[in-house]
Amino acid sequence: MLEIFCIRVHNGKDIRSITVDNEEFELSRYEDELTGFFKNDLSLANFLRLIEDYGTCLGLKIDHEKSEIMLLGNDAYIFQEDNATLANIKIKKNL
């Protein structure tokens, strides 16, 4: 079931992944776990919305206890306060 979701993420124009040394990083899967690498806040929001949309059909849901978001780049410092969350997911502090 997760494969269908990953294909939608990969083929979608509304979710942009990151590129490092000319290699694109989008999703990393291991069993029932998924790690996403997104270029901007809009792509993250679209990814989270897609999880909600597919969740009902495929049984996907975010385990908020196990999930973290790590923000990189110029705006990452905005969310560095203790216990900051985004979409009910804790934001990991950059060290």
PDB file with one MODEL, atoms N, CA, C and O in Angstrom:
MODEL        1
ATOM      1  N   MET A   1       0.807  -1.203   0.000  1.00  0.00           N
ATOM      2  CA  MET A   1       0.000   0.000   0.000  1.00  0.00           C
ATOM      3  C   MET A   1       0.848   1.264   0.000  1.00  0.00           C
ATOM      4  O   MET A   1       0.499   2.260  -0.633  1.00  0.00           O
ATOM      5  N   LEU A   2       1.942   1.211   0.702  1.00  0.00           N
ATOM      6  CA  LEU A   2       2.820   2.378   0.771  1.00  0.00           C
ATOM      7  C   LEU A   2       3.416   2.707  -0.592  1.00  0.00           C
ATOM      8  O   LEU A   2       3.723   3.864  -0.881  1.00  0.00           O
ATOM      9  N   GLU A   3       3.579   1.687  -1.424  1.00  0.00           N
ATOM     10  CA  GLU A   3       4.133   1.890  -2.766  1.00  0.00           C
ATOM     11  C   GLU A   3       3.267   2.832  -3.592  1.00  0.00           C
ATOM     12  O   GLU A   3       3.794   3.687  -4.304  1.00  0.00           O
ATOM     13  N   ILE A   4       1.956   2.692  -3.512  1.00  0.00           N
ATOM     14  CA  ILE A   4       1.027   3.565  -4.247  1.00  0.00           C
ATOM     15  C   ILE A   4       1.207   5.006  -3.810  1.00  0.00           C
ATOM     16  O   ILE A   4       1.241   5.916  -4.639  1.00  0.00           O
ATOM     17  N   PHE A   5       1.321   5.210  -2.522  1.00  0.00           N
ATOM     18  CA  PHE A   5       1.530   6.556  -1.984  1.00  0.00           C
ATOM     19  C   PHE A   5       2.852   7.138  -2.488  1.00  0.00           C
ATOM     20  O   PHE A   5       2.899   8.298  -2.897  1.00  0.00           O
ATOM     21  N   CYS A   6       3.917   6.351  -2.463  1.00  0.00           N
ATOM     22  CA  CYS A   6       5.235   6.824  -2.893  1.00  0.00           C
ATOM     23  C   CYS A   6       5.245   7.182  -4.379  1.00  0.00           C
ATOM     24  O   CYS A   6       5.894   8.149  -4.780  1.00  0.00           O
ATOM     25  N   ILE A   7       4.542   6.420  -5.182  1.00  0.00           N
ATOM     26  CA  ILE A   7       4.443   6.742  -6.609  1.00  0.00           C
ATOM     27  C   ILE A   7       3.754   8.083  -6.790  1.00  0.00           C
ATOM     28  O   ILE A   7       4.180   8.887  -7.619  1.00  0.00           O
ATOM     29  N   ARG A   8       2.704   8.337  -6.035  1.00  0.00           N
ATOM     30  CA  ARG A   8       1.993   9.621  -6.123  1.00  0.00           C
ATOM     31  C   ARG A   8       2.911  10.775  -5.721  1.00  0.00           C
ATOM     32  O   ARG A   8       2.914  11.818  -6.375  1.00  0.00           O
ATOM     33  N   VAL A   9       3.675  10.601  -4.672  1.00  0.00           N
ATOM     34  CA  VAL A   9       4.615  11.642  -4.243  1.00  0.00           C
ATOM     35  C   VAL A   9       5.641  11.887  -5.337  1.00  0.00           C
ATOM     36  O   VAL A   9       5.920  13.036  -5.679  1.00  0.00           O
ATOM     37  N   HIS A  10       6.199  10.833  -5.883  1.00  0.00           N
ATOM     38  CA  HIS A  10       7.237  10.952  -6.904  1.00  0.00           C
ATOM     39  C   HIS A  10       6.718  11.620  -8.180  1.00  0.00           C
ATOM     40  O   HIS A  10       7.421  12.429  -8.786  1.00  0.00           O
ATOM     41  N   ASN A  11       5.512  11.291  -8.583  1.00  0.00           N
ATOM     42  CA  ASN A  11       4.956  11.813  -9.832  1.00  0.00           C
ATOM     43  C   ASN A  11       4.296  13.177  -9.675  1.00  0.00           C
ATOM     44  O   ASN A  11       4.013  13.842 -10.672  1.00  0.00           O
ATOM     45  N   GLY A  12       4.051  13.598  -8.456  1.00  0.00           N
ATOM     46  CA  GLY A  12       3.358  14.861  -8.233  1.00  0.00           C
ATOM     47  C   GLY A  12       4.245  16.070  -8.499  1.00  0.00           C
ATOM     48  O   GLY A  12       5.448  16.041  -8.242  1.00  0.00           O
ATOM     49  N   LYS A  13       3.651  17.109  -9.005  1.00  0.00           N
ATOM     50  CA  LYS A  13       4.374  18.358  -9.278  1.00  0.00           C
ATOM     51  C   LYS A  13       4.330  19.309  -8.084  1.00  0.00           C
ATOM     52  O   LYS A  13       5.027  20.323  -8.065  1.00  0.00           O
ATOM     53  N   ASP A  14       3.509  18.976  -7.088  1.00  0.00           N
ATOM     54  CA  ASP A  14       3.315  19.875  -5.955  1.00  0.00           C
ATOM     55  C   ASP A  14       4.227  19.570  -4.770  1.00  0.00           C
ATOM     56  O   ASP A  14       4.164  20.250  -3.746  1.00  0.00           O
ATOM     57  N   ILE A  15       5.073  18.552  -4.904  1.00  0.00           N
ATOM     58  CA  ILE A  15       6.021  18.200  -3.853  1.00  0.00           C
ATOM     59  C   ILE A  15       7.413  18.175  -4.471  1.00  0.00           C
ATOM     60  O   ILE A  15       7.713  17.340  -5.324  1.00  0.00           O
ATOM     61  N   ARG A  16       8.254  19.101  -4.029  1.00  0.00           N
ATOM     62  CA  ARG A  16       9.609  19.211  -4.594  1.00  0.00           C
ATOM     63  C   ARG A  16      10.620  18.628  -3.613  1.00  0.00           C
ATOM     64  O   ARG A  16      10.606  18.950  -2.425  1.00  0.00           O
ATOM     65  N   SER A  17      11.487  17.775  -4.119  1.00  0.00           N
ATOM     66  CA  SER A  17      12.506  17.133  -3.288  1.00  0.00           C
ATOM     67  C   SER A  17      13.789  17.950  -3.306  1.00  0.00           C
ATOM     68  O   SER A  17      13.884  18.967  -3.993  1.00  0.00           O
ATOM     69  N   ILE A  18      14.771  17.493  -2.542  1.00  0.00           N
ATOM     70  CA  ILE A  18      16.049  18.194  -2.501  1.00  0.00           C
ATOM     71  C   ILE A  18      17.052  17.493  -3.408  1.00  0.00           C
ATOM     72  O   ILE A  18      16.914  16.305  -3.699  1.00  0.00           O
ATOM     73  N   THR A  19      18.054  18.231  -3.847  1.00  0.00           N
ATOM     74  CA  THR A  19      19.114  17.700  -4.685  1.00  0.00           C
ATOM     75  C   THR A  19      20.454  17.973  -4.008  1.00  0.00           C
ATOM     76  O   THR A  19      20.736  19.099  -3.600  1.00  0.00           O
ATOM     77  N   VAL A  20      21.272  16.933  -3.895  1.00  0.00           N
ATOM     78  CA  VAL A  20      22.605  17.046  -3.311  1.00  0.00           C
ATOM     79  C   VAL A  20      23.579  16.396  -4.281  1.00  0.00           C
ATOM     80  O   VAL A  20      23.432  15.224  -4.627  1.00  0.00           O
ATOM     81  N   ASP A  21      24.572  17.158  -4.717  1.00  0.00           N
ATOM     82  CA  ASP A  21      25.561  16.642  -5.676  1.00  0.00           C
ATOM     83  C   ASP A  21      24.888  15.984  -6.883  1.00  0.00           C
ATOM     84  O   ASP A  21      25.253  14.880  -7.287  1.00  0.00           O
ATOM     85  N   ASN A  22      23.912  16.671  -7.441  1.00  0.00           N
ATOM     86  CA  ASN A  22      23.168  16.222  -8.626  1.00  0.00           C
ATOM     87  C   ASN A  22      22.371  14.942  -8.411  1.00  0.00           C
ATOM     88  O   ASN A  22      21.928  14.327  -9.381  1.00  0.00           O
ATOM     89  N   GLU A  23      22.180  14.529  -7.169  1.00  0.00           N
ATOM     90  CA  GLU A  23      21.353  13.359  -6.873  1.00  0.00           C
ATOM     91  C   GLU A  23      20.110  13.826  -6.127  1.00  0.00           C
ATOM     92  O   GLU A  23      20.200  14.565  -5.148  1.00  0.00           O
ATOM     93  N   GLU A  24      18.947  13.384  -6.604  1.00  0.00           N
ATOM     94  CA  GLU A  24      17.679  13.805  -6.011  1.00  0.00           C
ATOM     95  C   GLU A  24      17.302  12.892  -4.849  1.00  0.00           C
ATOM     96  O   GLU A  24      17.326  11.667  -4.970  1.00  0.00           O
ATOM     97  N   PHE A  25      16.957  13.505  -3.734  1.00  0.00           N
ATOM     98  CA  PHE A  25      16.484  12.779  -2.554  1.00  0.00           C
ATOM     99  C   PHE A  25      15.037  13.181  -2.322  1.00  0.00           C
ATOM    100  O   PHE A  25      14.730  14.365  -2.178  1.00  0.00           O
ATOM    101  N   GLU A  26      14.161  12.209  -2.285  1.00  0.00           N
ATOM    102  CA  GLU A  26      12.739  12.487  -2.136  1.00  0.00           C
ATOM    103  C   GLU A  26      12.172  11.693  -0.971  1.00  0.00           C
ATOM    104  O   GLU A  26      11.722  12.257   0.026  1.00  0.00           O
ATOM    105  N   LEU A  27      12.199  10.381  -1.115  1.00  0.00           N
ATOM    106  CA  LEU A  27      11.673   9.503  -0.084  1.00  0.00           C
ATOM    107  C   LEU A  27      12.651   8.369   0.182  1.00  0.00           C
ATOM    108  O   LEU A  27      13.320   7.875  -0.726  1.00  0.00           O
ATOM    109  N   SER A  28      12.717   7.976   1.429  1.00  0.00           N
ATOM    110  CA  SER A  28      13.481   6.810   1.828  1.00  0.00           C
ATOM    111  C   SER A  28      12.527   5.908   2.597  1.00  0.00           C
ATOM    112  O   SER A  28      11.869   6.348   3.540  1.00  0.00           O
ATOM    113  N   ARG A  29      12.455   4.647   2.191  1.00  0.00           N
ATOM    114  CA  ARG A  29      11.526   3.712   2.830  1.00  0.00           C
ATOM    115  C   ARG A  29      12.293   2.576   3.481  1.00  0.00           C
ATOM    116  O   ARG A  29      13.294   2.087   2.956  1.00  0.00           O
ATOM    117  N   TYR A  30      11.794   2.174   4.636  1.00  0.00           N
ATOM    118  CA  TYR A  30      12.287   0.971   5.290  1.00  0.00           C
ATOM    119  C   TYR A  30      11.090   0.338   5.990  1.00  0.00           C
ATOM    120  O   TYR A  30      10.555   0.898   6.947  1.00  0.00           O
ATOM    121  N   GLU A  31      10.680  -0.815   5.516  1.00  0.00           N
ATOM    122  CA  GLU A  31       9.491  -1.511   6.002  1.00  0.00           C
ATOM    123  C   GLU A  31       8.303  -0.553   5.989  1.00  0.00           C
ATOM    124  O   GLU A  31       7.898  -0.101   4.917  1.00  0.00           O
ATOM    125  N   ASP A  32       7.737  -0.233   7.143  1.00  0.00           N
ATOM    126  CA  ASP A  32       6.568   0.654   7.166  1.00  0.00           C
ATOM    127  C   ASP A  32       6.927   2.086   7.559  1.00  0.00           C
ATOM    128  O   ASP A  32       6.053   2.881   7.904  1.00  0.00           O
ATOM    129  N   GLU A  33       8.222   2.406   7.504  1.00  0.00           N
ATOM    130  CA  GLU A  33       8.661   3.752   7.852  1.00  0.00           C
ATOM    131  C   GLU A  33       9.034   4.520   6.591  1.00  0.00           C
ATOM    132  O   GLU A  33       9.507   3.946   5.610  1.00  0.00           O
ATOM    133  N   LEU A  34       8.813   5.823   6.638  1.00  0.00           N
ATOM    134  CA  LEU A  34       9.039   6.671   5.481  1.00  0.00           C
ATOM    135  C   LEU A  34       9.720   7.949   5.935  1.00  0.00           C
ATOM    136  O   LEU A  34       9.299   8.571   6.910  1.00  0.00           O
ATOM    137  N   THR A  35      10.774   8.341   5.228  1.00  0.00           N
ATOM    138  CA  THR A  35      11.459   9.605   5.474  1.00  0.00           C
ATOM    139  C   THR A  35      11.364  10.427   4.198  1.00  0.00           C
ATOM    140  O   THR A  35      11.673   9.937   3.112  1.00  0.00           O
ATOM    141  N   GLY A  36      10.937  11.673   4.331  1.00  0.00           N
ATOM    142  CA  GLY A  36      10.812  12.550   3.177  1.00  0.00           C
ATOM    143  C   GLY A  36      11.818  13.679   3.242  1.00  0.00           C
ATOM    144  O   GLY A  36      12.163  14.153   4.324  1.00  0.00           O
ATOM    145  N   PHE A  37      12.288  14.109   2.087  1.00  0.00           N
ATOM    146  CA  PHE A  37      13.245  15.204   1.965  1.00  0.00           C
ATOM    147  C   PHE A  37      12.631  16.239   1.021  1.00  0.00           C
ATOM    148  O   PHE A  37      12.532  16.008  -0.184  1.00  0.00           O
ATOM    149  N   PHE A  38      12.223  17.376   1.578  1.00  0.00           N
ATOM    150  CA  PHE A  38      11.465  18.340   0.792  1.00  0.00           C
ATOM    151  C   PHE A  38      12.171  19.683   0.726  1.00  0.00           C
ATOM    152  O   PHE A  38      12.797  20.125   1.690  1.00  0.00           O
ATOM    153  N   LYS A  39      12.057  20.311  -0.414  1.00  0.00           N
ATOM    154  CA  LYS A  39      12.781  21.543  -0.712  1.00  0.00           C
ATOM    155  C   LYS A  39      12.258  22.750   0.052  1.00  0.00           C
ATOM    156  O   LYS A  39      13.030  23.652   0.379  1.00  0.00           O
ATOM    157  N   ASN A  40      10.957  22.783   0.344  1.00  0.00           N
ATOM    158  CA  ASN A  40      10.402  23.979   0.975  1.00  0.00           C
ATOM    159  C   ASN A  40       9.180  23.628   1.824  1.00  0.00           C
ATOM    160  O   ASN A  40       8.704  22.493   1.832  1.00  0.00           O
ATOM    161  N   ASP A  41       8.690  24.648   2.541  1.00  0.00           N
ATOM    162  CA  ASP A  41       7.547  24.466   3.430  1.00  0.00           C
ATOM    163  C   ASP A  41       6.292  24.039   2.677  1.00  0.00           C
ATOM    164  O   ASP A  41       5.511  23.228   3.174  1.00  0.00           O
ATOM    165  N   LEU A  42       6.102  24.582   1.488  1.00  0.00           N
ATOM    166  CA  LEU A  42       4.921  24.228   0.698  1.00  0.00           C
ATOM    167  C   LEU A  42       4.937  22.747   0.323  1.00  0.00           C
ATOM    168  O   LEU A  42       3.899  22.085   0.362  1.00  0.00           O
ATOM    169  N   SER A  43       6.096  22.233  -0.034  1.00  0.00           N
ATOM    170  CA  SER A  43       6.207  20.808  -0.354  1.00  0.00           C
ATOM    171  C   SER A  43       5.910  19.946   0.869  1.00  0.00           C
ATOM    172  O   SER A  43       5.250  18.913   0.751  1.00  0.00           O
ATOM    173  N   LEU A  44       6.386  20.356   2.035  1.00  0.00           N
ATOM    174  CA  LEU A  44       6.091  19.628   3.272  1.00  0.00           C
ATOM    175  C   LEU A  44       4.596  19.648   3.545  1.00  0.00           C
ATOM    176  O   LEU A  44       4.014  18.613   3.868  1.00  0.00           O
ATOM    177  N   ALA A  45       3.969  20.811   3.420  1.00  0.00           N
ATOM    178  CA  ALA A  45       2.526  20.928   3.650  1.00  0.00           C
ATOM    179  C   ALA A  45       1.748  20.051   2.667  1.00  0.00           C
ATOM    180  O   ALA A  45       0.783  19.391   3.053  1.00  0.00           O
ATOM    181  N   ASN A  46       2.163  20.041   1.402  1.00  0.00           N
ATOM    182  CA  ASN A  46       1.488  19.208   0.404  1.00  0.00           C
ATOM    183  C   ASN A  46       1.662  17.725   0.712  1.00  0.00           C
ATOM    184  O   ASN A  46       0.738  16.936   0.518  1.00  0.00           O
ATOM    185  N   PHE A  47       2.843  17.347   1.190  1.00  0.00           N
ATOM    186  CA  PHE A  47       3.104  15.956   1.579  1.00  0.00           C
ATOM    187  C   PHE A  47       2.202  15.551   2.741  1.00  0.00           C
ATOM    188  O   PHE A  47       1.604  14.475   2.715  1.00  0.00           O
ATOM    189  N   LEU A  48       2.102  16.396   3.752  1.00  0.00           N
ATOM    190  CA  LEU A  48       1.259  16.091   4.904  1.00  0.00           C
ATOM    191  C   LEU A  48      -0.217  16.014   4.502  1.00  0.00           C
ATOM    192  O   LEU A  48      -0.956  15.169   5.007  1.00  0.00           O
ATOM    193  N   ARG A  49      -0.639  16.885   3.606  1.00  0.00           N
ATOM    194  CA  ARG A  49      -2.018  16.854   3.114  1.00  0.00           C
ATOM    195  C   ARG A  49      -2.275  15.560   2.339  1.00  0.00           C
ATOM    196  O   ARG A  49      -3.347  14.965   2.442  1.00  0.00           O
ATOM    197  N   LEU A  50      -1.288  15.139   1.571  1.00  0.00           N
ATOM    198  CA  LEU A  50      -1.421  13.900   0.808  1.00  0.00           C
ATOM    199  C   LEU A  50      -1.551  12.695   1.733  1.00  0.00           C
ATOM    200  O   LEU A  50      -2.314  11.770   1.451  1.00  0.00           O
ATOM    201  N   ILE A  51      -0.814  12.706   2.826  1.00  0.00           N
ATOM    202  CA  ILE A  51      -0.942  11.621   3.810  1.00  0.00           C
ATOM    203  C   ILE A  51      -2.367  11.575   4.349  1.00  0.00           C
ATOM    204  O   ILE A  51      -2.942  10.496   4.486  1.00  0.00           O
ATOM    205  N   GLU A  52      -2.938  12.732   4.653  1.00  0.00           N
ATOM    206  CA  GLU A  52      -4.321  12.766   5.131  1.00  0.00           C
ATOM    207  C   GLU A  52      -5.278  12.214   4.071  1.00  0.00           C
ATOM    208  O   GLU A  52      -6.162  11.415   4.381  1.00  0.00           O
ATOM    209  N   ASP A  53      -5.097  12.646   2.818  1.00  0.00           N
ATOM    210  CA  ASP A  53      -5.978  12.215   1.732  1.00  0.00           C
ATOM    211  C   ASP A  53      -5.907  10.708   1.508  1.00  0.00           C
ATOM    212  O   ASP A  53      -6.935  10.050   1.350  1.00  0.00           O
ATOM    213  N   TYR A  54      -4.696  10.167   1.494  1.00  0.00           N
ATOM    214  CA  TYR A  54      -4.516   8.745   1.254  1.00  0.00           C
ATOM    215  C   TYR A  54      -4.772   7.918   2.509  1.00  0.00           C
ATOM    216  O   TYR A  54      -5.027   6.716   2.424  1.00  0.00           O
ATOM    217  N   GLY A  55      -4.706   8.548   3.648  1.00  0.00           N
ATOM    218  CA  GLY A  55      -4.836   7.827   4.910  1.00  0.00           C
ATOM    219  C   GLY A  55      -6.104   7.025   5.034  1.00  0.00           C
ATOM    220  O   GLY A  55      -6.083   5.881   5.487  1.00  0.00           O
ATOM    221  N   THR A  56      -7.193   7.612   4.638  1.00  0.00           N
ATOM    222  CA  THR A  56      -8.472   6.928   4.739  1.00  0.00           C
ATOM    223  C   THR A  56      -8.513   5.699   3.848  1.00  0.00           C
ATOM    224  O   THR A  56      -8.983   4.639   4.262  1.00  0.00           O
ATOM    225  N   CYS A  57      -8.025   5.839   2.637  1.00  0.00           N
ATOM    226  CA  CYS A  57      -8.072   4.727   1.669  1.00  0.00           C
ATOM    227  C   CYS A  57      -7.046   3.639   1.965  1.00  0.00           C
ATOM    228  O   CYS A  57      -7.352   2.451   1.873  1.00  0.00           O
ATOM    229  N   LEU A  58      -5.840   4.042   2.317  1.00  0.00           N
ATOM    230  CA  LEU A  58      -4.740   3.082   2.446  1.00  0.00           C
ATOM    231  C   LEU A  58      -4.386   2.732   3.887  1.00  0.00           C
ATOM    232  O   LEU A  58      -3.545   1.865   4.124  1.00  0.00           O
ATOM    233  N   GLY A  59      -5.007   3.385   4.833  1.00  0.00           N
ATOM    234  CA  GLY A  59      -4.684   3.117   6.223  1.00  0.00           C
ATOM    235  C   GLY A  59      -3.397   3.764   6.682  1.00  0.00           C
ATOM    236  O   GLY A  59      -2.816   3.341   7.682  1.00  0.00           O
ATOM    237  N   LEU A  60      -2.937   4.790   5.966  1.00  0.00           N
ATOM    238  CA  LEU A  60      -1.727   5.509   6.366  1.00  0.00           C
ATOM    239  C   LEU A  60      -2.052   6.529   7.447  1.00  0.00           C
ATOM    240  O   LEU A  60      -3.080   7.204   7.390  1.00  0.00           O
ATOM    241  N   LYS A  61      -1.187   6.631   8.409  1.00  0.00           N
ATOM    242  CA  LYS A  61      -1.316   7.700   9.389  1.00  0.00           C
ATOM    243  C   LYS A  61       0.049   7.969   9.995  1.00  0.00           C
ATOM    244  O   LYS A  61       0.911   7.092  10.042  1.00  0.00           O
ATOM    245  N   ILE A  62       0.221   9.165  10.444  1.00  0.00           N
ATOM    246  CA  ILE A  62       1.484   9.561  11.061  1.00  0.00           C
ATOM    247  C   ILE A  62       1.462   9.154  12.528  1.00  0.00           C
ATOM    248  O   ILE A  62       0.514   9.460  13.250  1.00  0.00           O
ATOM    249  N   ASP A  63       2.498   8.471  12.959  1.00  0.00           N
ATOM    250  CA  ASP A  63       2.666   8.176  14.384  1.00  0.00           C
ATOM    251  C   ASP A  63       3.375   9.377  14.990  1.00  0.00           C
ATOM    252  O   ASP A  63       4.596   9.500  14.897  1.00  0.00           O
ATOM    253  N   HIS A  64       2.607  10.257  15.607  1.00  0.00           N
ATOM    254  CA  HIS A  64       3.143  11.518  16.116  1.00  0.00           C
ATOM    255  C   HIS A  64       4.174  11.322  17.223  1.00  0.00           C
ATOM    256  O   HIS A  64       5.025  12.185  17.437  1.00  0.00           O
ATOM    257  N   GLU A  65       4.105  10.204  17.921  1.00  0.00           N
ATOM    258  CA  GLU A  65       5.077   9.930  18.976  1.00  0.00           C
ATOM    259  C   GLU A  65       6.462   9.604  18.406  1.00  0.00           C
ATOM    260  O   GLU A  65       7.478   9.905  19.033  1.00  0.00           O
ATOM    261  N   LYS A  66       6.504   8.992  17.227  1.00  0.00           N
ATOM    262  CA  LYS A  66       7.765   8.579  16.612  1.00  0.00           C
ATOM    263  C   LYS A  66       8.276   9.556  15.566  1.00  0.00           C
ATOM    264  O   LYS A  66       9.413   9.427  15.112  1.00  0.00           O
ATOM    265  N   SER A  67       7.463  10.529  15.171  1.00  0.00           N
ATOM    266  CA  SER A  67       7.800  11.396  14.045  1.00  0.00           C
ATOM    267  C   SER A  67       8.496  12.675  14.467  1.00  0.00           C
ATOM    268  O   SER A  67       8.244  13.217  15.543  1.00  0.00           O
ATOM    269  N   GLU A  68       9.381  13.149  13.591  1.00  0.00           N
ATOM    270  CA  GLU A  68      10.085  14.413  13.794  1.00  0.00           C
ATOM    271  C   GLU A  68      10.219  15.119  12.460  1.00  0.00           C
ATOM    272  O   GLU A  68      10.255  14.497  11.398  1.00  0.00           O
ATOM    273  N   ILE A  69      10.292  16.431  12.546  1.00  0.00           N
ATOM    274  CA  ILE A  69      10.589  17.253  11.383  1.00  0.00           C
ATOM    275  C   ILE A  69      11.884  17.993  11.682  1.00  0.00           C
ATOM    276  O   ILE A  69      12.041  18.567  12.759  1.00  0.00           O
ATOM    277  N   MET A  70      12.805  17.982  10.735  1.00  0.00           N
ATOM    278  CA  MET A  70      14.020  18.769  10.872  1.00  0.00           C
ATOM    279  C   MET A  70      14.042  19.786   9.742  1.00  0.00           C
ATOM    280  O   MET A  70      14.057  19.426   8.565  1.00  0.00           O
ATOM    281  N   LEU A  71      14.043  21.049  10.111  1.00  0.00           N
ATOM    282  CA  LEU A  71      14.057  22.126   9.132  1.00  0.00           C
ATOM    283  C   LEU A  71      15.486  22.595   8.927  1.00  0.00           C
ATOM    284  O   LEU A  71      16.241  22.755   9.886  1.00  0.00           O
ATOM    285  N   LEU A  72      15.851  22.813   7.686  1.00  0.00           N
ATOM    286  CA  LEU A  72      17.178  23.306   7.357  1.00  0.00           C
ATOM    287  C   LEU A  72      17.032  24.593   6.561  1.00  0.00           C
ATOM    288  O   LEU A  72      15.985  24.847   5.966  1.00  0.00           O
ATOM    289  N   GLY A  73      18.060  25.388   6.550  1.00  0.00           N
ATOM    290  CA  GLY A  73      18.028  26.605   5.741  1.00  0.00           C
ATOM    291  C   GLY A  73      17.784  27.855   6.565  1.00  0.00           C
ATOM    292  O   GLY A  73      17.866  27.833   7.793  1.00  0.00           O
ATOM    293  N   ASN A  74      17.483  28.938   5.878  1.00  0.00           N
ATOM    294  CA  ASN A  74      17.402  30.256   6.494  1.00  0.00           C
ATOM    295  C   ASN A  74      16.293  30.412   7.519  1.00  0.00           C
ATOM    296  O   ASN A  74      16.453  31.152   8.490  1.00  0.00           O
ATOM    297  N   ASP A  75      15.160  29.724   7.323  1.00  0.00           N
ATOM    298  CA  ASP A  75      14.026  29.906   8.218  1.00  0.00           C
ATOM    299  C   ASP A  75      13.978  28.900   9.362  1.00  0.00           C
ATOM    300  O   ASP A  75      13.064  28.960  10.185  1.00  0.00           O
ATOM    301  N   ALA A  76      14.921  27.992   9.438  1.00  0.00           N
ATOM    302  CA  ALA A  76      14.884  26.937  10.442  1.00  0.00           C
ATOM    303  C   ALA A  76      14.935  27.490  11.864  1.00  0.00           C
ATOM    304  O   ALA A  76      14.352  26.895  12.771  1.00  0.00           O
ATOM    305  N   TYR A  77      15.605  28.592  12.075  1.00  0.00           N
ATOM    306  CA  TYR A  77      15.745  29.145  13.419  1.00  0.00           C
ATOM    307  C   TYR A  77      14.409  29.578  14.020  1.00  0.00           C
ATOM    308  O   TYR A  77      14.296  29.660  15.243  1.00  0.00           O
ATOM    309  N   ILE A  78      13.409  29.853  13.211  1.00  0.00           N
ATOM    310  CA  ILE A  78      12.110  30.316  13.704  1.00  0.00           C
ATOM    311  C   ILE A  78      11.473  29.281  14.624  1.00  0.00           C
ATOM    312  O   ILE A  78      10.800  29.645  15.589  1.00  0.00           O
ATOM    313  N   PHE A  79      11.672  28.018  14.343  1.00  0.00           N
ATOM    314  CA  PHE A  79      11.021  26.948  15.093  1.00  0.00           C
ATOM    315  C   PHE A  79      11.945  26.295  16.124  1.00  0.00           C
ATOM    316  O   PHE A  79      11.701  25.158  16.528  1.00  0.00           O
ATOM    317  N   GLN A  80      12.965  26.969  16.541  1.00  0.00           N
ATOM    318  CA  GLN A  80      13.937  26.345  17.436  1.00  0.00           C
ATOM    319  C   GLN A  80      13.581  26.434  18.916  1.00  0.00           C
ATOM    320  O   GLN A  80      14.373  26.015  19.761  1.00  0.00           O
ATOM    321  N   GLU A  81      12.400  26.974  19.250  1.00  0.00           N
ATOM    322  CA  GLU A  81      12.033  27.020  20.664  1.00  0.00           C
ATOM    323  C   GLU A  81      11.713  25.621  21.160  1.00  0.00           C
ATOM    324  O   GLU A  81      11.453  24.718  20.365  1.00  0.00           O
ATOM    325  N   ASP A  82      11.731  25.442  22.477  1.00  0.00           N
ATOM    326  CA  ASP A  82      11.436  24.139  23.061  1.00  0.00           C
ATOM    327  C   ASP A  82      10.003  23.733  22.740  1.00  0.00           C
ATOM    328  O   ASP A  82       9.093  24.563  22.746  1.00  0.00           O
ATOM    329  N   ASN A  83       9.815  22.454  22.461  1.00  0.00           N
ATOM    330  CA  ASN A  83       8.503  21.865  22.216  1.00  0.00           C
ATOM    331  C   ASN A  83       7.772  22.448  21.000  1.00  0.00           C
ATOM    332  O   ASN A  83       6.542  22.411  20.951  1.00  0.00           O
ATOM    333  N   ALA A  84       8.495  22.978  20.035  1.00  0.00           N
ATOM    334  CA  ALA A  84       7.865  23.500  18.820  1.00  0.00           C
ATOM    335  C   ALA A  84       7.320  22.326  18.006  1.00  0.00           C
ATOM    336  O   ALA A  84       7.932  21.259  17.945  1.00  0.00           O
ATOM    337  N   THR A  85       6.163  22.542  17.385  1.00  0.00           N
ATOM    338  CA  THR A  85       5.562  21.521  16.537  1.00  0.00           C
ATOM    339  C   THR A  85       5.059  22.147  15.245  1.00  0.00           C
ATOM    340  O   THR A  85       4.830  23.353  15.155  1.00  0.00           O
ATOM    341  N   LEU A  86       4.902  21.306  14.277  1.00  0.00           N
ATOM    342  CA  LEU A  86       4.331  21.685  12.991  1.00  0.00           C
ATOM    343  C   LEU A  86       3.438  20.528  12.583  1.00  0.00           C
ATOM    344  O   LEU A  86       3.911  19.397  12.473  1.00  0.00           O
ATOM    345  N   ALA A  87       2.155  20.787  12.357  1.00  0.00           N
ATOM    346  CA  ALA A  87       1.177  19.740  12.037  1.00  0.00           C
ATOM    347  C   ALA A  87       1.174  18.648  13.111  1.00  0.00           C
ATOM    348  O   ALA A  87       1.059  17.462  12.802  1.00  0.00           O
ATOM    349  N   ASN A  88       1.300  19.057  14.355  1.00  0.00           N
ATOM    350  CA  ASN A  88       1.328  18.138  15.508  1.00  0.00           C
ATOM    351  C   ASN A  88       2.514  17.182  15.489  1.00  0.00           C
ATOM    352  O   ASN A  88       2.465  16.125  16.118  1.00  0.00           O
ATOM    353  N   ILE A  89       3.555  17.534  14.790  1.00  0.00           N
ATOM    354  CA  ILE A  89       4.793  16.740  14.758  1.00  0.00           C
ATOM    355  C   ILE A  89       5.897  17.581  15.380  1.00  0.00           C
ATOM    356  O   ILE A  89       6.075  18.743  15.014  1.00  0.00           O
ATOM    357  N   LYS A  90       6.638  17.003  16.318  1.00  0.00           N
ATOM    358  CA  LYS A  90       7.687  17.771  16.979  1.00  0.00           C
ATOM    359  C   LYS A  90       8.809  18.127  16.002  1.00  0.00           C
ATOM    360  O   LYS A  90       9.165  17.338  15.127  1.00  0.00           O
ATOM    361  N   ILE A  91       9.345  19.310  16.169  1.00  0.00           N
ATOM    362  CA  ILE A  91      10.417  19.780  15.326  1.00  0.00           C
ATOM    363  C   ILE A  91      11.734  19.540  16.032  1.00  0.00           C
ATOM    364  O   ILE A  91      11.945  20.020  17.146  1.00  0.00           O
ATOM    365  N   LYS A  92      12.605  18.812  15.398  1.00  0.00           N
ATOM    366  CA  LYS A  92      13.926  18.501  15.963  1.00  0.00           C
ATOM    367  C   LYS A  92      14.806  19.741  15.860  1.00  0.00           C
ATOM    368  O   LYS A  92      14.891  20.368  14.804  1.00  0.00           O
ATOM    369  N   LYS A  93      15.443  20.077  16.936  1.00  0.00           N
ATOM    370  CA  LYS A  93      16.332  21.241  16.943  1.00  0.00           C
ATOM    371  C   LYS A  93      17.608  20.943  16.160  1.00  0.00           C
ATOM    372  O   LYS A  93      18.176  19.854  16.245  1.00  0.00           O
ATOM    373  N   ASN A  94      18.029  21.924  15.413  1.00  0.00           N
ATOM    374  CA  ASN A  94      19.325  21.841  14.733  1.00  0.00           C
ATOM    375  C   ASN A  94      20.401  22.190  15.735  1.00  0.00           C
ATOM    376  O   ASN A  94      20.273  23.168  16.471  1.00  0.00           O
ATOM    377  N   LEU A  95      21.441  21.415  15.771  1.00  0.00           N
ATOM    378  CA  LEU A  95      22.522  21.699  16.738  1.00  0.00           C
ATOM    379  C   LEU A  95      23.561  22.593  16.160  1.00  0.00           C
ATOM    380  O   LEU A  95      24.533  22.928  16.836  1.00  0.00           O
TER     381      LEU A  95
ENDMDL
END
